[in-house]
Amino acid sequence: MKLYVCWGTFPTPRPGGHPCANAYHALKDAGHAPEVVRSYGFAPLPGLFNQTRGRREVQKLTGNRWVPTLLLDDGTVIDDSHAIVEWARANPA
C-alpha cells in the first residue's frame, strides 16, 4: 500500500490535525505499514508547481492533485483523509 502525502506525517498545531498526518497515523494505529510517498507542492497552484512524481501519480489515480491519497495493493484508491481514516478503522491489519 502507498500513502501519498504532501510532505510529512508529523503532528501540527492546525485545528483537527494535518490531513496527511491524520491519515498516516490512522493507518499505523490500525497496524498497517504504508509506503509513504512525499508529494511536494500545493494542489491549488498551477500544474507547473505540482510536477513531483507523487503529485503526477495522484493525478493519474484520482483526476486531481490533492493528497492524502491511499493506493491499496489491489489497486483500490481511497482519496481524502476522512475516507482513509474510516477505511483504516474498518480494516485493521
C-alpha positions in Angstrom: 0.0 0.0 0.0 1.1 3.5 -0.8 0.1 6.7 1.1 0.7 9.9 -0.9 1.2 12.8 1.4 2.2 16.4 0.9 5.5 16.5 2.9 5.1 15.0 6.3 3.3 12.8 8.7 4.2 14.8 11.8 1.7 16.5 14.2 0.9 20.2 13.5 -0.9 22.9 15.6 -3.6 23.0 12.9 -7.0 22.5 14.4 -8.1 18.9 13.8 -4.5 18.0 12.8 -3.0 17.9 9.4 -4.9 15.7 6.9 -1.8 13.8 5.8 -0.7 13.1 9.3 -4.2 12.0 10.3 -4.4 9.5 7.5 -0.9 8.2 8.3 -1.5 7.8 12.0 -4.9 6.1 11.4 -3.2 3.5 9.2 -0.3 3.0 11.6 -2.8 2.7 14.6 -4.7 0.0 12.6 -1.5 -2.0 12.1 -0.7 -1.0 8.5 2.8 0.0 7.3 2.2 2.1 4.2 4.9 3.2 1.9 4.9 7.0 2.3 5.3 8.9 -1.0 6.1 12.5 -0.3 4.4 14.6 -2.9 5.6 18.1 -2.5 3.6 21.0 -4.0 0.3 22.7 -3.2 -2.7 21.4 -5.2 -4.4 24.7 -5.9 -1.3 26.1 -7.7 -0.9 25.6 -11.4 0.5 22.3 -12.7 4.0 23.7 -13.0 4.3 23.8 -9.2 2.9 20.3 -8.8 5.1 18.2 -11.0 6.6 15.9 -8.4 6.4 12.2 -9.1 3.9 11.8 -6.3 1.5 14.6 -7.5 1.6 13.2 -11.1 0.7 9.7 -9.8 -2.1 11.1 -7.6 -3.5 13.0 -10.6 -3.4 9.8 -12.7 -5.2 7.9 -9.9 -7.8 10.5 -8.9 -8.0 13.2 -11.6 -6.9 15.8 -9.0 -3.6 16.7 -7.2 -4.9 16.7 -3.7 -3.3 14.5 -1.0 -3.6 12.4 1.1 -4.4 9.5 -1.3 -4.1 5.9 -0.4 -3.4 3.2 -3.1 -4.1 -0.3 -1.8 -2.2 -3.3 -3.1 -5.3 -4.5 -5.1 -5.3 -1.1 -7.0 -8.2 0.4 -5.0 -7.8 4.2 -4.5 -9.1 5.9 -1.4 -8.9 9.7 -1.7 -9.3 12.2 1.2 -8.1 11.9 4.8 -11.5 11.3 6.2 -12.1 8.4 3.9 -8.7 7.0 4.6 -9.2 7.2 8.4 -12.6 5.5 8.1 -11.1 2.7 5.9 -8.2 2.2 8.4 -10.6 1.8 11.3 -12.8 -0.6 9.4 -9.8 -2.6 8.0 -7.2 -3.3 10.7 -4.2 -5.3 9.6 
